[in-house]
Structures are given as structure tokens and as C-alpha cells.
Amino acid sequence: MSTLDLSRRQVLALGAGGAAALALGLPSLASASIAPKSQAPDFTLKSIDGPNLRLQEQRGKVVLLNFWATWCGPCREEMPQLNKLYEKYRPSGFTLLGVNVDEDGRNAAGVASQLGVKFPVLLDTDKRVIKLYDISTMPSTVMIDRDGRVRFLNRGYKSGTELEYDQQIRALLKE
């Protein structure tokens, strides 16, 4: 994979408007808040384990934010693959934060437990963070570098996407 921040598939996933904005050099993936190489918007959310977690406290690590919902079939399919990535790269300065958007956090806790999720699951019950990141597709994944900058965005999931995440994580960990 090249060192470009957006793959051809990611540009296509943005649609014609997003691709046109990128081609014109405009600072937009889907919104200015998650433009490539811009600072990832900070937030604090409660985890299903209880304590609050703030994104900015993860500075110095490569962070994969995965936005998901319990009603989303592809989200459930992706979770075991994300678990593997979390376990594989956590000792190297990587963290994965699952941001659940269900209105009832108990649903998220139940599904996370059922799927054996090892990474922190955060509750965005009021949809504040998905609005901040302009997330409209489930699942959506935002990759953030050690300096807190957005580097990659993927909307949706299909088998094999985790291989792309693996490459992105390795590249960011080497920087």
C-alpha cells in the first residue's frame, strides 16, 4: 500500500461529492471536522465498564475509532476481526475504541459481551460524537495517528477490510 492517506476504495466510498472535494483539494472527507490530517475532534464518553474515556488522553498511540450499533449486521461481523487487531497491536502503542450509538447502553454491553469484545466500548447514546465526526454509515472507522490527526476513514464493512486496517495500523505505528 502506498503512503497516500486515502485508498481508491475509500474515495469511492465517499461518493462523488466527497471525491470531487478531495480532487479539488478541499478539506473534506464528508465534513471539515474529519478532514485528512486535521486534528481528530476530541470527546469524552462513558465506557460500558464505567469510567469515562477521553480521546485526547490517547495521544501518543495510534487509535482506531470504530462507530457501530447493535442492530448493524456488518458491525457484528467486523467485531471479531477488530478484536484480533486490538490484541495483535495493543503492545505496540495501538488502541481501538468502539463507539456504540445505541440509545440504550445495556444493548451495547450485551452484544460486546456476547461477541467477546476486548477493546473499550464507549457509549454515544445522545449521538453527539457521531454528529461531531459526521458519521452516517454503520460501521464507520476513523484511524488517528500518534499526533491526533485523522489519517484514514472507512465507511461500511465487508470481509477483508480488516487486512486494509492491518496495513494502515502498521504504517502508522512505524511513523
VEXLUM-716551 format. One line per field, with one value per residue (C-alpha): residue number from 0; residue in three letters; x, y, z. Coordinates in steps of 0.5 Angstrom, whole numbers. Layout:
BEGIN
zalum: [NUM  ...]
koldo: [ALA  ...]
xx: [X  ...]
yy: [Y  ...]
zz: [Z  ...]
This chain:
BEGIN
zalum: [0  1  2  3  4  5  6  7  8  9  10  11  12  13  14  15  16  17  18  19  20  21  22  23  24  25  26  27  28  29  30  31  32  33  34  35  36  37  38  39  40  41  42  43  44  45  46  47  48  49  50  51  52  53  54  55  56  57  58  59  60  61  62  63  64  65  66  67  68  69  70  71  72  73  74  75  76  77  78  79  80  81  82  83  84  85  86  87  88  89  90  91  92  93  94  95  96  97  98  99  100  101  102  103  104  105  106  107  108  109  110  111  112  113  114  115  116  117  118  119  120  121  122  123  124  125  126  127  128  129  130  131  132  133  134  135  136  137  138  139  140  141  142  143  144  145  146  147  148  149  150  151  152  153  154  155  156  157  158  159  160  161  162  163  164  165  166  167  168  169  170  171  172  173  174]
koldo: [MET  SER  THR  LEU  ASP  LEU  SER  ARG  ARG  GLN  VAL  LEU  ALA  LEU  GLY  ALA  GLY  GLY  ALA  ALA  ALA  LEU  ALA  LEU  GLY  LEU  PRO  SER  LEU  ALA  SER  ALA  SER  ILE  ALA  PRO  LYS  SER  GLN  ALA  PRO  ASP  PHE  THR  LEU  LYS  SER  ILE  ASP  GLY  PRO  ASN  LEU  ARG  LEU  GLN  GLU  GLN  ARG  GLY  LYS  VAL  VAL  LEU  LEU  ASN  PHE  TRP  ALA  THR  TRP  CYS  GLY  PRO  CYS  ARG  GLU  GLU  MET  PRO  GLN  LEU  ASN  LYS  LEU  TYR  GLU  LYS  TYR  ARG  PRO  SER  GLY  PHE  THR  LEU  LEU  GLY  VAL  ASN  VAL  ASP  GLU  ASP  GLY  ARG  ASN  ALA  ALA  GLY  VAL  ALA  SER  GLN  LEU  GLY  VAL  LYS  PHE  PRO  VAL  LEU  LEU  ASP  THR  ASP  LYS  ARG  VAL  ILE  LYS  LEU  TYR  ASP  ILE  SER  THR  MET  PRO  SER  THR  VAL  MET  ILE  ASP  ARG  ASP  GLY  ARG  VAL  ARG  PHE  LEU  ASN  ARG  GLY  TYR  LYS  SER  GLY  THR  GLU  LEU  GLU  TYR  ASP  GLN  GLN  ILE  ARG  ALA  LEU  LEU  LYS  GLU]
xx: [0  3  3  -3  -8  -14  -14  -18  -24  -24  -25  -30  -34  -34  -39  -38  -38  -33  -29  -30  -28  -21  -20  -20  -16  -22  -21  -27  -28  -35  -34  -29  -29  -25  -21  -15  -9  -14  -14  -19  -24  -24  -29  -30  -35  -37  -35  -39  -34  -36  -30  -30  -25  -23  -20  -14  -12  -10  -5  2  -2  -5  -12  -18  -25  -30  -37  -42  -49  -52  -57  -52  -50  -44  -42  -43  -39  -33  -32  -28  -23  -23  -21  -15  -12  -13  -10  -4  -2  -4  3  6  2  -4  -11  -18  -24  -31  -36  -43  -49  -55  -60  -59  -52  -54  -55  -48  -46  -50  -47  -40  -40  -43  -38  -32  -30  -23  -23  -26  -33  -36  -43  -45  -53  -54  -51  -46  -40  -43  -45  -38  -35  -41  -42  -48  -46  -45  -40  -35  -28  -23  -16  -12  -4  0  -1  -8  -9  -14  -11  -16  -23  -27  -35  -38  -35  -34  -30  -22  -23  -19  -13  -13  -14  -8  -3  -6  -4  3  4  2  6  12  12]
yy: [0  7  12  16  17  15  9  9  5  10  16  12  10  18  19  24  30  28  25  32  36  31  32  40  40  42  40  35  28  28  34  39  36  30  32  28  30  35  34  29  32  31  28  24  19  14  6  0  -1  5  10  16  16  22  21  27  22  17  22  18  12  10  10  6  9  4  7  1  -1  -7  -7  -7  -14  -12  -9  -15  -19  -14  -14  -21  -18  -12  -16  -19  -13  -10  -16  -16  -9  -6  -8  -3  3  2  2  1  5  2  8  5  9  5  9  4  3  -4  -7  -5  -8  -15  -15  -13  -19  -24  -22  -23  -16  -14  -7  -1  0  8  10  15  15  22  22  28  24  21  28  31  26  27  19  17  9  4  1  7  7  13  12  17  18  19  26  26  27  24  19  14  14  7  7  0  -7  -13  -19  -17  -10  -12  -13  -6  -4  -8  -5  2  1  -2  4  9  5  6  14]
zz: [0  -2  4  1  6  3  -2  -8  -5  1  -4  -8  -1  0  -6  -12  -8  -3  -8  -12  -6  -5  -12  -12  -5  -1  7  7  7  9  14  15  22  20  14  13  17  21  29  31  35  42  46  53  53  59  57  59  64  68  67  62  57  53  46  47  53  48  44  43  41  34  35  31  33  30  30  31  33  36  30  25  22  19  25  29  23  24  32  32  27  31  37  33  31  38  41  36  36  43  46  40  42  39  42  39  42  40  40  40  38  41  46  51  53  56  49  47  54  52  45  47  52  47  42  47  45  49  47  51  48  49  49  45  47  45  38  40  37  31  29  31  26  21  21  17  16  21  22  20  22  23  24  28  28  35  34  34  27  22  17  14  14  12  12  12  12  8  9  8  10  17  12  10  17  19  14  16  23  22  17  23  28  24  24]
